[in-house]
Amino acid sequence: MSLKLIPTALFSGLFLLFLMPAAVGIINLGNCSGMALSLSLAVICLFWERFAAFIGRCWEKSIGKAVLLFLGIGLILCAVLAVMISISMVRAAKDPPKDENTTVIVLGCKVRDGAPSLMLFRRLQAAYDYLSEHESVNVVVSGGQGSDEAISEAECMKEWLVGKGISPERIYMEDRSVNTEENLRFSQQIIKDEGLPEKATLITDSFHQLRAKMLAEKQGMETYSISGRTAWYILPTYWVREWFGVVYYRLFG
């Protein structure tokens, strides 16, 4: 068996991994770019001799050499940037509260037929685990109602937590927000109005913690983080999408 078939199979498997979320209706910049890159690498590995010959011919020409150097440097810089952002994402996801002088904020996610989607369920499970162990801590459930949602994300989250035994007196609903920035801004206002501890513990998926913390920092919020477990087959898609989100925020946020 040719050695080139091994990397070809690996990149093909990576392509399928990015393709899997599309089967459940998840199509975004993360899996589209992941599929494009992994498929390109699989094709390059499969036809390596032709690709190497083409690169050799380009290198013999001045304009070709300039283009290859430009592309090569660009790819290296993108890879380094992706690694640096990933390290920051991992660090942001592992920053639990030091004590109970905090208010939990659960960031909303899709509600399907009045029930939490898988991603929202995992966030709620993380919130329940923490709240059940720290009974003096209150929580703001944050999320408005989309056009295709039967109830607001906040109401869905409150119903779920109450159903699990969390006292409704500990739960404050923020049901106007439509994005993360509004989640944080409106929740911060509730915290101030109700006299709750100002240090917030954000509960969201691990891949989302860094950008959520960046948005919170812009609003002057001091935050900790507790992350819900993301399903393995969608984690690469959302992780890659966050690379673009973090870069966009740094440039235009």
ZADO-996600 format. One record per residue (C-alpha): x negated, y, z. Coordinates in nm, 3 decimals. Layout:
N
- X; Y; Z $
...
This chain:
253
- 0.000; 0.000; 0.000 $
- -0.134; 0.341; -0.097 $
- -0.230; 0.561; 0.196 $
- -0.035; 0.851; 0.047 $
- 0.288; 0.661; 0.112 $
- 0.244; 0.700; 0.489 $
- 0.257; 1.083; 0.499 $
- 0.522; 1.071; 0.225 $
- 0.739; 0.851; 0.447 $
- 0.675; 1.072; 0.752 $
- 0.775; 1.391; 0.572 $
- 1.076; 1.214; 0.420 $
- 1.182; 1.113; 0.770 $
- 1.140; 1.473; 0.883 $
- 1.360; 1.582; 0.593 $
- 1.631; 1.342; 0.708 $
- 1.602; 1.472; 1.064 $
- 1.671; 1.826; 0.945 $
- 1.951; 1.694; 0.723 $
- 2.135; 1.515; 1.004 $
- 2.295; 1.827; 1.163 $
- 2.457; 1.907; 0.829 $
- 2.667; 1.590; 0.874 $
- 2.841; 1.761; 1.169 $
- 2.875; 2.097; 0.995 $
- 2.556; 2.262; 1.124 $
- 2.385; 2.444; 0.838 $
- 2.158; 2.734; 0.917 $
- 1.818; 2.883; 0.843 $
- 1.654; 2.626; 1.069 $
- 1.751; 2.309; 0.888 $
- 1.751; 2.469; 0.543 $
- 1.391; 2.585; 0.581 $
- 1.296; 2.260; 0.754 $
- 1.441; 2.053; 0.471 $
- 1.273; 2.268; 0.207 $
- 0.930; 2.244; 0.371 $
- 0.944; 1.873; 0.456 $
- 1.073; 1.778; 0.111 $
- 0.802; 1.986; -0.056 $
- 0.533; 1.818; 0.155 $
- 0.677; 1.473; 0.080 $
- 0.667; 1.544; -0.294 $
- 0.312; 1.682; -0.272 $
- 0.195; 1.369; -0.088 $
- 0.371; 1.137; -0.332 $
- 0.216; 1.307; -0.636 $
- -0.109; 1.406; -0.467 $
- -0.337; 1.339; -0.764 $
- -0.135; 1.565; -0.994 $
- -0.105; 1.830; -0.726 $
- -0.479; 1.828; -0.657 $
- -0.553; 1.853; -1.029 $
- -0.316; 2.150; -1.060 $
- -0.482; 2.326; -0.766 $
- -0.821; 2.261; -0.924 $
- -0.713; 2.423; -1.250 $
- -0.573; 2.725; -1.067 $
- -0.894; 2.763; -0.866 $
- -1.098; 2.793; -1.186 $
- -0.918; 3.119; -1.273 $
- -0.966; 3.445; -1.083 $
- -0.595; 3.520; -1.052 $
- -0.524; 3.161; -0.952 $
- -0.795; 3.171; -0.685 $
- -0.652; 3.497; -0.546 $
- -0.299; 3.354; -0.531 $
- -0.416; 3.035; -0.363 $
- -0.616; 3.229; -0.103 $
- -0.318; 3.454; -0.036 $
- -0.083; 3.157; 0.003 $
- -0.332; 2.965; 0.215 $
- -0.391; 3.250; 0.456 $
- -0.016; 3.315; 0.474 $
- 0.057; 2.951; 0.557 $
- -0.211; 2.944; 0.825 $
- -0.078; 3.264; 0.985 $
- 0.279; 3.128; 0.977 $
- 0.165; 2.802; 1.140 $
- -0.025; 2.988; 1.414 $
- 0.275; 3.215; 1.474 $
- 0.510; 2.914; 1.498 $
- 0.282; 2.750; 1.755 $
- 0.256; 3.069; 1.962 $
- 0.633; 3.122; 1.960 $
- 0.689; 2.758; 2.051 $
- 0.457; 2.786; 2.351 $
- 0.648; 3.094; 2.467 $
- 0.978; 2.910; 2.415 $
- 0.864; 2.620; 2.631 $
- 0.747; 2.854; 2.906 $
- 1.072; 3.053; 2.897 $
- 1.277; 2.733; 2.929 $
- 1.099; 2.631; 3.250 $
- 1.153; 2.920; 3.490 $
- 1.399; 2.810; 3.762 $
- 1.515; 3.051; 4.038 $
- 1.294; 3.074; 4.344 $
- 1.584; 3.102; 4.591 $
- 1.961; 3.150; 4.605 $
- 1.940; 3.528; 4.567 $
- 2.061; 3.499; 4.209 $
- 2.375; 3.499; 3.996 $
- 2.412; 3.231; 3.731 $
- 2.515; 3.340; 3.381 $
- 2.628; 3.062; 3.149 $
- 2.596; 3.177; 2.788 $
- 2.889; 3.068; 2.576 $
- 2.896; 2.836; 2.279 $
- 3.154; 2.683; 2.048 $
- 3.490; 2.565; 2.186 $
- 3.661; 2.291; 1.984 $
- 4.033; 2.225; 2.034 $
- 4.020; 2.392; 2.374 $
- 3.731; 2.176; 2.498 $
- 3.356; 2.242; 2.517 $
- 3.148; 2.147; 2.215 $
- 2.856; 1.914; 2.285 $
- 2.613; 2.204; 2.323 $
- 2.846; 2.393; 2.559 $
- 2.912; 2.074; 2.756 $
- 2.540; 2.029; 2.818 $
- 2.511; 2.390; 2.939 $
- 2.807; 2.341; 3.171 $
- 2.660; 2.019; 3.307 $
- 2.338; 2.205; 3.392 $
- 2.543; 2.481; 3.557 $
- 2.746; 2.231; 3.758 $
- 2.435; 2.050; 3.878 $
- 2.283; 2.374; 4.005 $
- 2.600; 2.522; 4.152 $
- 2.693; 2.204; 4.336 $
- 2.350; 2.204; 4.504 $
- 2.350; 2.579; 4.583 $
- 2.693; 2.659; 4.720 $
- 2.620; 3.025; 4.798 $
- 2.548; 3.108; 4.433 $
- 2.820; 3.256; 4.209 $
- 2.848; 3.225; 3.833 $
- 2.955; 3.441; 3.539 $
- 3.082; 3.237; 3.246 $
- 3.032; 3.447; 2.936 $
- 3.189; 3.411; 2.594 $
- 3.476; 3.558; 2.395 $
- 3.730; 3.388; 2.171 $
- 3.648; 3.325; 1.808 $
- 3.908; 3.324; 1.532 $
- 3.893; 2.942; 1.521 $
- 3.898; 2.888; 1.899 $
- 4.221; 2.814; 2.090 $
- 4.095; 2.983; 2.408 $
- 3.798; 3.199; 2.499 $
- 3.468; 3.028; 2.575 $
- 3.476; 3.185; 2.922 $
- 3.818; 3.037; 3.000 $
- 3.711; 2.697; 2.871 $
- 3.401; 2.706; 3.089 $
- 3.591; 2.812; 3.399 $
- 3.850; 2.537; 3.353 $
- 3.573; 2.280; 3.311 $
- 3.381; 2.390; 3.621 $
- 3.695; 2.412; 3.834 $
- 3.792; 2.065; 3.713 $
- 3.456; 1.940; 3.836 $
- 3.517; 2.088; 4.181 $
- 3.349; 2.429; 4.169 $
- 3.561; 2.681; 4.361 $
- 3.732; 2.933; 4.129 $
- 3.637; 3.208; 4.376 $
- 3.274; 3.156; 4.273 $
- 3.348; 3.196; 3.902 $
- 3.373; 3.529; 3.719 $
- 3.489; 3.540; 3.358 $
- 3.339; 3.761; 3.088 $
- 3.558; 3.694; 2.784 $
- 3.487; 3.985; 2.547 $
- 3.139; 3.908; 2.409 $
- 3.070; 3.783; 2.058 $
- 2.689; 3.744; 2.073 $
- 2.407; 3.697; 2.321 $
- 2.338; 4.068; 2.360 $
- 2.700; 4.126; 2.462 $
- 2.697; 3.815; 2.683 $
- 2.422; 3.973; 2.886 $
- 2.541; 4.333; 2.881 $
- 2.899; 4.256; 2.982 $
- 2.789; 3.999; 3.241 $
- 2.546; 4.249; 3.390 $
- 2.833; 4.495; 3.432 $
- 3.041; 4.233; 3.615 $
- 2.748; 4.160; 3.844 $
- 2.717; 4.528; 3.929 $
- 3.092; 4.581; 3.973 $
- 3.129; 4.279; 4.201 $
- 2.815; 4.347; 4.403 $
- 2.657; 4.012; 4.310 $
- 2.281; 3.945; 4.326 $
- 2.122; 4.125; 4.031 $
- 1.858; 3.861; 3.954 $
- 2.027; 3.646; 3.692 $
- 1.970; 3.280; 3.616 $
- 2.047; 3.218; 3.249 $
- 2.188; 2.882; 3.155 $
- 2.162; 2.803; 2.787 $
- 1.972; 2.558; 2.566 $
- 1.595; 2.545; 2.602 $
- 1.535; 2.673; 2.248 $
- 1.749; 2.981; 2.320 $
- 1.595; 3.086; 2.651 $
- 1.310; 3.296; 2.512 $
- 1.528; 3.519; 2.295 $
- 1.790; 3.544; 2.570 $
- 1.521; 3.657; 2.813 $
- 1.392; 3.911; 2.561 $
- 1.742; 4.057; 2.526 $
- 1.789; 4.059; 2.903 $
- 1.455; 4.231; 2.957 $
- 1.559; 4.505; 2.715 $
- 1.857; 4.571; 2.941 $
- 1.641; 4.582; 3.252 $
- 1.750; 4.245; 3.384 $
- 1.521; 4.019; 3.586 $
- 1.598; 3.662; 3.488 $
- 1.527; 3.298; 3.563 $
- 1.625; 3.007; 3.343 $
- 1.789; 2.666; 3.368 $
- 1.828; 2.479; 3.042 $
- 2.089; 2.236; 2.924 $
- 1.975; 1.925; 2.740 $
- 2.003; 1.969; 2.365 $
- 2.098; 1.666; 2.155 $
- 1.780; 1.530; 1.995 $
- 1.909; 1.534; 1.639 $
- 1.988; 1.908; 1.639 $
- 1.694; 2.030; 1.848 $
- 1.444; 2.064; 1.555 $
- 1.700; 2.261; 1.352 $
- 1.772; 2.511; 1.627 $
- 1.409; 2.528; 1.737 $
- 1.298; 2.634; 1.389 $
- 1.588; 2.877; 1.360 $
- 1.470; 3.045; 1.679 $
- 1.130; 3.111; 1.521 $
- 1.305; 3.334; 1.270 $
- 1.528; 3.483; 1.541 $
- 1.236; 3.578; 1.764 $
- 1.042; 3.733; 1.476 $
- 1.349; 3.926; 1.361 $
- 1.410; 4.056; 1.713 $
- 1.048; 4.167; 1.751 $
- 1.061; 4.352; 1.420 $
- 1.410; 4.502; 1.433 $
- 1.551; 4.448; 1.783 $
